[in-house]
Amino acid sequence: MRYASITDRLARLGSEKWAVHVEARRRKEKGLPIIELTIGEPDLPPHERLIAEATRSMAAGRHRYSNGRGEPGVVDALVRKYARRRPGVTAENVLCFPGTQTALFAVMLGLVETGDAVLVGDPLYATYEGVVRATGADMVPVPLRPEKGFHMQAEDLERAITPQCRVLLLNTPHNPTGAVLTAGEIAAIGEVCRRHDLWIVSDEVYEELILEGRFASPFEDPALAERTIACSSISKSHAAPGFRSGWAIGPAELCARLLSVSETMLFGQQPFIADMTAYALDNPVDTSEIMRRAYRRRVDIIRAALSDAPGLVPFPPEAGMFIVIDVRDTGMSGEDFAWALLDEEEVAVMPGSAFGAGGNNFIRLSLTVPDDRIEEACRRMAALAARSGRRKVRRA
């Protein structure tokens, strides 16, 4: 039988990247006591007021067909949110999607195709390569250097650009490293994009989980307004990943062109989830603050627990719900260390190779498990590192 070429382009770019996680879940189902530090699923539920609003809306009959742009209530709430960051935002600048992933997929479909290329910081979120290659475009990695705190450098971006490049897919706060770009760094990156006439697609899903520093976005820079699309959701900020509620905010012309793409894909989100999202955007709850406190505390636990562990060098995140650890001085790659940790110590982490070539020396740990499990996982990681027989080398 014959298949479309997209199935070849996306081969091994889906769940294969989560092979350690999938295997860990399989072992847990068999009853093994795996400590799971793989995925970014918040360890607290959505706020009870959000659940109540979704329930109220559903009971009121808000479960019929929607429209391609988004329910009026959530569109208005998004206008209010983003107009505070950049005056002049209207409903014409808004498109709603079931989650950031769908928003990124639709936006990329509208911007690039076969023969084009998309610049992406490396390490990168595991699904980005698939999002890019689904369009037929190629992905061009931009190195995110550990010695620079994994902050994208304008000069590195400049060197990576090819004549085929049309888009920079920017992620700040960053997954997996937790790096948060400053306004100055974004301005320098934006100037490179202006000179080369690049779109900026900015994944900002961790905006409300800043642990250190301040959030900044290219969306807020008037000089970048006509080339920036901000994508986000309530999945992380409100501990609501299963509700799949996200959006893209960008130039009106782009949104008008993407509307038919969105309508062809899914023709609207569930109205009761849209109502819950509007409530979340307009009525602050303490979910993100609770998570921020917990993640800061768990970062400190990890740093203390691994302070004398041979060959393990944590890189404290500035935002988000993950921490990356350099394991190269154990004598193992991130991939080998992750599998050994699962097999020998029953701890599941993500190998850095799932996040691009720039992650090969790293593992990524989720901060979304209780403190005592984090501490025990670190004890087991240190034990594995000690067995490697390599001496730890400190890095600045």
ChimeraX attribute file (.defattr): number of C-alpha atoms within 10 A of each C-alpha:
attribute: neighborCount
match mode: 1-to-1
recipient: residues
	/A:1	2
	/A:2	4
	/A:3	7
	/A:4	7
	/A:5	11
	/A:6	13
	/A:7	10
	/A:8	12
	/A:9	17
	/A:10	16
	/A:11	12
	/A:12	11
	/A:13	18
	/A:14	13
	/A:15	12
	/A:16	12
	/A:17	18
	/A:18	18
	/A:19	15
	/A:20	20
	/A:21	22
	/A:22	15
	/A:23	14
	/A:24	26
	/A:25	16
	/A:26	13
	/A:27	15
	/A:28	15
	/A:29	11
	/A:30	9
	/A:31	9
	/A:32	12
	/A:33	13
	/A:34	19
	/A:35	19
	/A:36	23
	/A:37	23
	/A:38	23
	/A:39	18
	/A:40	20
	/A:41	19
	/A:42	21
	/A:43	13
	/A:44	14
	/A:45	14
	/A:46	22
	/A:47	15
	/A:48	10
	/A:49	14
	/A:50	22
	/A:51	15
	/A:52	12
	/A:53	19
	/A:54	22
	/A:55	16
	/A:56	15
	/A:57	18
	/A:58	17
	/A:59	11
	/A:60	10
	/A:61	10
	/A:62	18
	/A:63	14
	/A:64	10
	/A:65	12
	/A:66	17
	/A:67	17
	/A:68	21
	/A:69	25
	/A:70	22
	/A:71	22
	/A:72	16
	/A:73	16
	/A:74	25
	/A:75	23
	/A:76	16
	/A:77	19
	/A:78	26
	/A:79	22
	/A:80	18
	/A:81	14
	/A:82	19
	/A:83	14
	/A:84	12
	/A:85	15
	/A:86	15
	/A:87	12
	/A:88	10
	/A:89	20
	/A:90	17
	/A:91	19
	/A:92	17
	/A:93	22
	/A:94	27
	/A:95	27
	/A:96	30
	/A:97	29
	/A:98	20
	/A:99	23
	/A:100	24
	/A:101	20
	/A:102	22
	/A:103	25
	/A:104	27
	/A:105	18
	/A:106	20
	/A:107	24
	/A:108	22
	/A:109	20
	/A:110	18
	/A:111	17
	/A:112	22
	/A:113	18
	/A:114	12
	/A:115	11
	/A:116	19
	/A:117	24
	/A:118	28
	/A:119	23
	/A:120	25
	/A:121	26
	/A:122	20
	/A:123	26
	/A:124	28
	/A:125	17
	/A:126	20
	/A:127	17
	/A:128	20
	/A:129	23
	/A:130	19
	/A:131	22
	/A:132	27
	/A:133	23
	/A:134	22
	/A:135	22
	/A:136	20
	/A:137	24
	/A:138	20
	/A:139	21
	/A:140	21
	/A:141	21
	/A:142	24
	/A:143	20
	/A:144	23
	/A:145	16
	/A:146	15
	/A:147	9
	/A:148	10
	/A:149	17
	/A:150	23
	/A:151	23
	/A:152	25
	/A:153	19
	/A:154	19
	/A:155	12
	/A:156	16
	/A:157	21
	/A:158	15
	/A:159	9
	/A:160	15
	/A:161	22
	/A:162	14
	/A:163	8
	/A:164	15
	/A:165	22
	/A:166	22
	/A:167	25
	/A:168	25
	/A:169	22
	/A:170	23
	/A:171	26
	/A:172	26
	/A:173	29
	/A:174	27
	/A:175	26
	/A:176	30
	/A:177	32
	/A:178	28
	/A:179	26
	/A:180	30
	/A:181	26
	/A:182	15
	/A:183	16
	/A:184	10
	/A:185	17
	/A:186	22
	/A:187	19
	/A:188	14
	/A:189	23
	/A:190	24
	/A:191	16
	/A:192	17
	/A:193	22
	/A:194	15
	/A:195	9
	/A:196	16
	/A:197	14
	/A:198	21
	/A:199	21
	/A:200	27
	/A:201	26
	/A:202	23
	/A:203	25
	/A:204	20
	/A:205	24
	/A:206	25
	/A:207	22
	/A:208	21
	/A:209	23
	/A:210	23
	/A:211	22
	/A:212	15
	/A:213	12
	/A:214	15
	/A:215	19
	/A:216	21
	/A:217	23
	/A:218	24
	/A:219	23
	/A:220	18
	/A:221	17
	/A:222	11
	/A:223	14
	/A:224	18
	/A:225	15
	/A:226	16
	/A:227	20
	/A:228	25
	/A:229	25
	/A:230	25
	/A:231	26
	/A:232	25
	/A:233	28
	/A:234	25
	/A:235	22
	/A:236	23
	/A:237	24
	/A:238	25
	/A:239	20
	/A:240	21
	/A:241	19
	/A:242	12
	/A:243	19
	/A:244	20
	/A:245	25
	/A:246	25
	/A:247	25
	/A:248	27
	/A:249	27
	/A:250	23
	/A:251	18
	/A:252	17
	/A:253	12
	/A:254	19
	/A:255	23
	/A:256	15
	/A:257	12
	/A:258	21
	/A:259	22
	/A:260	14
	/A:261	17
	/A:262	25
	/A:263	13
	/A:264	11
	/A:265	13
	/A:266	14
	/A:267	19
	/A:268	21
	/A:269	24
	/A:270	22
	/A:271	24
	/A:272	22
	/A:273	25
	/A:274	29
	/A:275	24
	/A:276	24
	/A:277	28
	/A:278	21
	/A:279	19
	/A:280	21
	/A:281	17
	/A:282	14
	/A:283	10
	/A:284	10
	/A:285	17
	/A:286	10
	/A:287	18
	/A:288	19
	/A:289	16
	/A:290	12
	/A:291	25
	/A:292	20
	/A:293	12
	/A:294	19
	/A:295	27
	/A:296	20
	/A:297	13
	/A:298	24
	/A:299	22
	/A:300	13
	/A:301	17
	/A:302	23
	/A:303	18
	/A:304	13
	/A:305	18
	/A:306	20
	/A:307	13
	/A:308	13
	/A:309	21
	/A:310	24
	/A:311	24
	/A:312	26
	/A:313	23
	/A:314	19
	/A:315	19
	/A:316	21
	/A:317	26
	/A:318	23
	/A:319	29
	/A:320	31
	/A:321	30
	/A:322	25
	/A:323	25
	/A:324	24
	/A:325	24
	/A:326	22
	/A:327	26
	/A:328	20
	/A:329	20
	/A:330	24
	/A:331	16
	/A:332	19
	/A:333	20
	/A:334	26
	/A:335	22
	/A:336	15
	/A:337	26
	/A:338	24
	/A:339	21
	/A:340	17
	/A:341	20
	/A:342	21
	/A:343	13
	/A:344	12
	/A:345	18
	/A:346	21
	/A:347	24
	/A:348	28
	/A:349	27
	/A:350	28
	/A:351	29
	/A:352	31
	/A:353	21
	/A:354	27
	/A:355	25
	/A:356	17
	/A:357	14
	/A:358	21
	/A:359	26
	/A:360	21
	/A:361	23
	/A:362	31
	/A:363	29
	/A:364	28
	/A:365	26
	/A:366	24
	/A:367	27
	/A:368	23
	/A:369	20
	/A:370	12
	/A:371	17
	/A:372	11
	/A:373	15
	/A:374	23
	/A:375	17
	/A:376	15
	/A:377	25
	/A:378	20
	/A:379	17
	/A:380	17
	/A:381	25
	/A:382	20
	/A:383	16
	/A:384	19
	/A:385	24
	/A:386	18
	/A:387	10
	/A:388	16
	/A:389	13
	/A:390	15
	/A:391	15
	/A:392	18
	/A:393	12
	/A:394	10
	/A:395	9
	/A:396	5
